[in-house]
Amino acid sequence: MTGSATNGPSYAECSSSWLELESDPGLFTLLVDDFGVQGIQVEEIYDLSKPLDNSTFGFIFLFKWIERRNGRRGKTSGPDSNSNYVTDPNIINNMFFAHQIVPNSCATHALLSVLLNSKTSKAFQLGELLSNFKNLSRGLTPEV
């Protein structure tokens, strides 16, 4: 991969190095382990109406993307249209969100979003790699 410290690799160089992952909790757990995270296991849930037995840090919903559904996003109107969104600037400015521009990286983006927006505890540690990444990316816009 080429690129410089100032502008980084090109989009074409990045997109050619990502592989699509199977939607498998064991594979996601291995990816989390590779990030250096401790105390996390990805599990598949089949029924959201049943109580969850363990600590839950987030959900990743997997479904086939259909382009025509895209037109339905963000069409909320009425007096309570903002009630579905976080408006507290302290929460917004401390939330990690990266704009996905590389195809086939959605699993990695979803895992990073869950991990970097979860509070660490005795049972869950981000590890050095993601802790450094979280600190370096704090305050950046999603497009960066």
Accessible surface in RSA format (square Angstrom, percent):
REM  Atomic radii and reference values for relative SASA: ProtOr
REM  Chains: A
REM  Algorithm: Lee & Richards
REM  Probe-radius: 1.40
REM  Slices: 20
REM RES _ NUM      All-atoms   Total-Side   Main-Chain    Non-polar    All polar
REM                ABS   REL    ABS   REL    ABS   REL    ABS   REL    ABS   REL
RES MET A   1   153.81  79.7  67.42  44.6  86.39 205.7  58.71  49.9  95.10 126.0
RES THR A   2    95.93  68.2  85.72  86.9  10.20  24.3  82.90 111.4  13.03  19.7
RES GLY A   3    56.05  69.1   0.00   N/A  56.05  69.1  20.66  56.7  35.39  79.3
RES SER A   4    56.78  48.0  42.93  57.3  13.84  31.9  49.58 105.6   7.19  10.1
RES ALA A   5   116.76 107.4  66.12 102.0  50.63 115.2  79.31 111.7  37.45  99.2
RES THR A   6   134.37  95.6  96.23  97.6  38.14  90.9  86.22 115.8  48.14  72.8
RES ASN A   7   119.34  82.3  88.00  85.0  31.34  75.5  39.09  94.1  80.25  77.6
RES GLY A   8    26.54  32.7   0.00   N/A  26.54  32.7  18.65  51.2   7.90  17.7
RES PRO A   9    57.05  41.6  41.60  37.9  15.45  56.1  41.60  34.3  15.45  96.0
RES SER A  10    56.94  48.1  44.41  59.3  12.53  28.9  50.89 108.4   6.04   8.5
RES TYR A  11   117.89  55.0 104.48  59.4  13.40  34.9  90.03  67.7  27.85  34.3
RES ALA A  12    69.72  64.1  61.13  94.3   8.59  19.5  64.28  90.5   5.44  14.4
RES GLU A  13    50.97  29.3  44.33  33.5   6.64  15.8  30.29  58.6  20.69  16.9
RES CYS A  14    31.34  23.7  30.84  34.4   0.50   1.2   2.18   5.5  29.16  31.4
RES SER A  15    30.66  25.9  17.72  23.6  12.94  29.8   5.02  10.7  25.64  35.9
RES SER A  16    91.89  77.6  56.30  75.1  35.59  82.0  49.54 105.5  42.35  59.3
RES SER A  17    66.17  55.9  33.29  44.4  32.88  75.7  35.82  76.3  30.35  42.5
RES TRP A  18    86.36  34.7  75.42  36.5  10.94  25.7  70.57  37.6  15.79  25.6
RES LEU A  19   144.17  80.3 133.78  95.7  10.39  26.1 135.00  94.8   9.17  24.7
RES GLU A  20   137.46  78.9 110.64  83.7  26.83  63.9  32.06  62.0 105.40  86.1
RES LEU A  21    60.68  33.8  41.03  29.4  19.65  49.4  42.75  30.0  17.93  48.2
RES GLU A  22   132.57  76.1 127.52  96.5   5.05  12.0  47.75  92.4  84.82  69.3
RES SER A  23    67.81  57.3  45.79  61.1  22.02  50.7  23.07  49.1  44.74  62.7
RES ASP A  24    63.77  44.7  63.02  62.7   0.75   1.8  14.07  33.1  49.70  49.6
RES PRO A  25    29.53  21.5  28.63  26.1   0.90   3.3  29.30  24.2   0.23   1.4
RES GLY A  26    40.85  50.4   0.00   N/A  40.85  50.4  35.21  96.6   5.64  12.6
RES LEU A  27    60.99  34.0  58.84  42.1   2.15   5.4  59.77  42.0   1.23   3.3
RES PHE A  28     8.67   4.3   8.67   5.4   0.00   0.0   8.67   5.3   0.00   0.0
RES THR A  29    25.37  18.0  25.37  25.7   0.00   0.0  24.48  32.9   0.89   1.4
RES LEU A  30   109.28  60.9 109.16  78.1   0.12   0.3 109.16  76.7   0.12   0.3
RES LEU A  31    37.84  21.1  35.58  25.5   2.26   5.7  37.19  26.1   0.65   1.7
RES VAL A  32     0.50   0.3   0.50   0.5   0.00   0.0   0.50   0.4   0.00   0.0
RES ASP A  33    74.92  52.5  59.64  59.4  15.27  36.1  22.82  53.7  52.10  52.0
RES ASP A  34   117.60  82.4  86.63  86.2  30.97  73.2  25.58  60.2  92.02  91.8
RES PHE A  35    28.16  14.1  27.38  17.0   0.79   2.0  27.69  16.8   0.47   1.3
RES GLY A  36    33.89  41.8   0.00   N/A  33.89  41.8  30.12  82.7   3.77   8.4
RES VAL A  37     6.44   4.2   0.00   0.0   6.44  15.5   0.00   0.0   6.44  17.5
RES GLN A  38   120.49  67.4 116.23  84.9   4.26  10.1  36.46  77.6  84.03  63.7
RES GLY A  39    58.67  72.4   0.00   N/A  58.67  72.4  27.42  75.3  31.25  70.0
RES ILE A  40    27.39  15.6  14.31  10.7  13.08  31.5  16.49  11.9  10.90  29.6
RES GLN A  41   127.54  71.3 103.42  75.6  24.12  57.4  24.05  51.2 103.49  78.5
RES VAL A  42    31.24  20.6  22.92  20.7   8.32  20.0  27.06  23.5   4.17  11.3
RES GLU A  43    96.49  55.4  72.82  55.1  23.68  56.4  27.15  52.5  69.34  56.6
RES GLU A  44    94.31  54.1  68.76  52.0  25.55  60.8  26.06  50.4  68.24  55.7
RES ILE A  45    71.44  40.7  39.82  29.7  31.62  76.2  42.86  30.9  28.58  77.5
RES TYR A  46   191.20  89.3 149.74  85.2  41.46 107.9 127.28  95.7  63.92  78.8
RES ASP A  47    55.14  38.6  47.63  47.4   7.51  17.8  19.18  45.1  35.96  35.9
RES LEU A  48   107.55  59.9  78.63  56.3  28.92  72.7  79.17  55.6  28.39  76.4
RES SER A  49   101.36  85.7  60.35  80.5  41.01  94.5  55.26 117.7  46.10  64.6
RES LYS A  50   133.91  65.3 128.25  78.7   5.65  13.5  74.27  66.8  59.64  63.5
RES PRO A  51   123.98  90.4  99.73  90.9  24.26  88.2 111.68  92.2  12.30  76.5
RES LEU A  52    75.97  42.3  46.75  33.4  29.21  73.4  48.29  33.9  27.67  74.5
RES ASP A  53   143.06 100.2 101.08 100.6  41.98  99.3  30.24  71.2 112.82 112.5
RES ASN A  54    97.27  67.1  79.86  77.2  17.41  41.9  32.73  78.8  64.54  62.4
RES SER A  55    98.32  83.1  64.99  86.7  33.33  76.8  33.97  72.3  64.35  90.2
RES THR A  56    64.04  45.5  28.10  28.5  35.93  85.6  25.00  33.6  39.03  59.0
RES PHE A  57    77.03  38.5  47.09  29.2  29.94  77.9  52.30  31.7  24.74  70.8
RES GLY A  58    35.64  44.0   0.00   N/A  35.64  44.0  15.28  41.9  20.36  45.6
RES PHE A  59    89.40  44.7  63.96  39.6  25.45  66.2  67.09  40.7  22.31  63.9
RES ILE A  60    51.02  29.0  22.21  16.5  28.80  69.4  25.45  18.3  25.57  69.4
RES PHE A  61   133.90  67.0 112.79  69.9  21.11  54.9 115.34  69.9  18.57  53.1
RES LEU A  62    89.32  49.7  55.78  39.9  33.54  84.3  57.63  40.5  31.68  85.3
RES PHE A  63   132.04  66.1  96.39  59.7  35.65  92.8 109.04  66.1  23.01  65.8
RES LYS A  64   172.28  84.0 154.42  94.7  17.86  42.5 106.32  95.7  65.96  70.3
RES TRP A  65   132.36  53.1 114.39  55.4  17.96  42.2 108.68  57.9  23.68  38.4
RES ILE A  66    51.89  29.5  48.52  36.2   3.37   8.1  51.89  37.4   0.00   0.0
RES GLU A  67   117.12  67.2 109.25  82.7   7.87  18.7  63.98 123.8  53.14  43.4
RES ARG A  68   197.14  82.8 168.52  85.9  28.63  68.2  78.40 107.1 118.74  72.0
RES ARG A  69    90.71  38.1  85.98  43.8   4.73  11.3  23.34  31.9  67.37  40.8
RES ASN A  70    53.57  36.9  47.27  45.7   6.30  15.2   3.47   8.4  50.09  48.4
RES GLY A  71    45.73  56.4   0.00   N/A  45.73  56.4  40.87 112.1   4.86  10.9
RES ARG A  72   169.95  71.4 152.35  77.7  17.60  41.9  72.51  99.1  97.44  59.1
RES ARG A  73   173.99  73.1 152.55  77.8  21.44  51.0  58.88  80.5 115.11  69.8
RES GLY A  74    69.41  85.6   0.00   N/A  69.41  85.6  27.66  75.9  41.75  93.5
RES LYS A  75   166.31  81.1 127.37  78.1  38.94  92.7  89.50  80.6  76.81  81.8
RES THR A  76    62.10  44.2  36.37  36.9  25.72  61.3  23.58  31.7  38.51  58.2
RES SER A  77   104.91  88.7  77.29 103.1  27.62  63.6  45.20  96.2  59.72  83.7
RES GLY A  78    45.85  56.5   0.00   N/A  45.85  56.5  28.39  77.9  17.46  39.1
RES PRO A  79   142.57 103.9 100.34  91.5  42.22 153.5 113.96  94.1  28.61 177.8
RES ASP A  80   103.45  72.5  95.66  95.2   7.79  18.4  27.12  63.8  76.33  76.1
RES SER A  81    27.73  23.4  25.91  34.6   1.82   4.2   5.66  12.1  22.06  30.9
RES ASN A  82   106.43  73.4 102.65  99.2   3.78   9.1  20.07  48.3  86.35  83.5
RES SER A  83    86.84  73.4  45.71  61.0  41.13  94.7  47.89 102.0  38.94  54.6
RES ASN A  84   111.84  77.1  77.36  74.8  34.49  83.0  24.88  59.9  86.96  84.1
RES TYR A  85   120.25  56.1 104.22  59.3  16.03  41.7  91.68  68.9  28.57  35.2
RES VAL A  86    77.58  51.1  57.24  51.8  20.34  49.0  63.20  54.9  14.38  39.0
RES THR A  87    97.75  69.5  77.22  78.3  20.52  48.9  46.65  62.7  51.10  77.2
RES ASP A  88    60.72  42.5  54.13  53.9   6.59  15.6  24.69  58.1  36.03  35.9
RES PRO A  89    86.13  62.8  84.51  77.0   1.62   5.9  86.13  71.1   0.00   0.0
RES ASN A  90   108.43  74.8 106.12 102.5   2.31   5.6  21.23  51.1  87.20  84.3
RES ILE A  91    89.40  50.9  83.20  62.0   6.20  14.9  88.05  63.4   1.34   3.6
RES ILE A  92    82.54  47.0  74.65  55.6   7.89  19.0  74.72  53.8   7.82  21.2
RES ASN A  93    98.59  68.0  85.67  82.8  12.91  31.1  27.41  66.0  71.18  68.8
RES ASN A  94   100.48  69.3  76.12  73.6  24.36  58.6  28.50  68.6  71.98  69.6
RES MET A  95    93.43  48.4  69.75  46.2  23.67  56.4  37.52  31.9  55.91  74.1
RES PHE A  96    27.61  13.8  20.38  12.6   7.23  18.8  25.24  15.3   2.37   6.8
RES PHE A  97   122.65  61.4 111.76  69.2  10.90  28.4 111.76  67.8  10.90  31.2
RES ALA A  98    30.98  28.5  24.29  37.5   6.69  15.2  25.32  35.7   5.66  15.0
RES HIS A  99    92.50  50.6  82.50  57.3  10.00  25.6  47.16  48.6  45.34  52.8
RES GLN A 100    74.48  41.6  52.26  38.2  22.22  52.9  17.96  38.2  56.52  42.9
RES ILE A 101   108.53  61.8  92.56  69.0  15.97  38.5 100.29  72.2   8.24  22.4
RES VAL A 102    14.15   9.3  13.79  12.5   0.36   0.9  14.15  12.3   0.00   0.0
RES PRO A 103    65.81  48.0  56.73  51.7   9.08  33.0  64.75  53.5   1.06   6.6
RES ASN A 104    72.95  50.3  55.23  53.4  17.72  42.7   4.62  11.1  68.33  66.0
RES SER A 105     0.88   0.7   0.06   0.1   0.82   1.9   0.88   1.9   0.00   0.0
RES CYS A 106    76.34  57.7  73.28  81.7   3.07   7.2  26.18  66.3  50.17  54.1
RES ALA A 107    12.93  11.9  10.84  16.7   2.09   4.8  12.36  17.4   0.57   1.5
RES THR A 108    19.12  13.6  18.98  19.2   0.15   0.3  10.74  14.4   8.38  12.7
RES HIS A 109    38.99  21.3  37.68  26.2   1.31   3.4  26.36  27.2  12.63  14.7
RES ALA A 110    27.91  25.7  18.99  29.3   8.92  20.3  27.31  38.5   0.59   1.6
RES LEU A 111     6.31   3.5   6.31   4.5   0.00   0.0   6.31   4.4   0.00   0.0
RES LEU A 112    25.91  14.4  25.91  18.5   0.00   0.0  25.91  18.2   0.00   0.0
RES SER A 113    29.90  25.3  28.68  38.3   1.23   2.8  21.49  45.8   8.42  11.8
RES VAL A 114    32.80  21.6  26.48  24.0   6.32  15.2  32.17  28.0   0.63   1.7
RES LEU A 115     3.49   1.9   3.49   2.5   0.00   0.0   3.49   2.4   0.00   0.0
RES LEU A 116     1.48   0.8   0.00   0.0   1.48   3.7   0.00   0.0   1.48   4.0
RES ASN A 117    67.92  46.8  34.65  33.5  33.27  80.1  27.98  67.3  39.94  38.6
RES SER A 118    10.80   9.1   3.05   4.1   7.75  17.9   7.98  17.0   2.82   4.0
RES LYS A 119   179.90  87.8 165.95 101.8  13.95  33.2 119.48 107.5  60.42  64.4
RES THR A 120    71.12  50.6  47.35  48.0  23.77  56.6  14.98  20.1  56.14  84.9
RES SER A 121    55.58  47.0  42.00  56.0  13.58  31.3  49.80 106.0   5.78   8.1
RES LYS A 122   211.95 103.4 176.81 108.5  35.14  83.7 126.31 113.7  85.64  91.2
RES ALA A 123    77.37  71.1  59.49  91.8  17.87  40.7  70.42  99.2   6.95  18.4
RES PHE A 124     0.44   0.2   0.41   0.3   0.02   0.1   0.44   0.3   0.00   0.0
RES GLN A 125    80.38  44.9  80.36  58.7   0.03   0.1  30.66  65.3  49.73  37.7
RES LEU A 126     6.19   3.4   4.70   3.4   1.49   3.7   4.70   3.3   1.49   4.0
RES GLY A 127    22.53  27.8   0.00   N/A  22.53  27.8  19.52  53.6   3.01   6.7
RES GLU A 128   140.66  80.8 124.63  94.3  16.03  38.2  48.75  94.3  91.92  75.0
RES LEU A 129   108.84  60.6 101.66  72.7   7.18  18.1 105.29  73.9   3.55   9.6
RES LEU A 130     5.65   3.1   5.65   4.0   0.00   0.0   5.65   4.0   0.00   0.0
RES SER A 131    41.45  35.0  39.41  52.6   2.04   4.7  24.79  52.8  16.66  23.3
RES ASN A 132    73.32  50.6  71.68  69.3   1.64   4.0  17.76  42.8  55.56  53.7
RES PHE A 133    82.94  41.5  80.77  50.0   2.17   5.7  82.33  49.9   0.61   1.8
RES LYS A 134    50.22  24.5  49.24  30.2   0.97   2.3  23.07  20.8  27.15  28.9
RES ASN A 135    89.87  62.0  73.52  71.0  16.35  39.4  23.31  56.1  66.57  64.3
RES LEU A 136   142.01  79.1 122.76  87.8  19.25  48.4 125.91  88.4  16.10  43.3
RES SER A 137    19.41  16.4  12.09  16.1   7.32  16.9  10.94  23.3   8.47  11.9
RES ARG A 138   131.75  55.3 104.85  53.4  26.90  64.1  54.40  74.3  77.35  46.9
RES GLY A 139    68.85  84.9   0.00   N/A  68.85  84.9  34.35  94.3  34.50  77.3
RES LEU A 140    98.34  54.8  73.84  52.8  24.50  61.6  75.81  53.2  22.53  60.6
RES THR A 141    78.90  56.1  70.90  71.9   8.00  19.1  69.07  92.8   9.83  14.9
RES PRO A 142    51.31  37.4  45.40  41.4   5.91  21.5  46.54  38.4   4.78  29.7
RES GLU A 143   129.58  74.4  99.88  75.6  29.70  70.7  55.53 107.4  74.05  60.5
RES VAL A 144   127.76  84.1  70.18  63.5  57.58 138.8  88.71  77.1  39.05 105.9
END  Absolute sums over single chains surface
CHAIN  1 A    11385.0       8755.9       2629.1       6508.2       4876.8
END  Absolute sums over all chains
TOTAL         11385.0       8755.9       2629.1       6508.2       4876.8
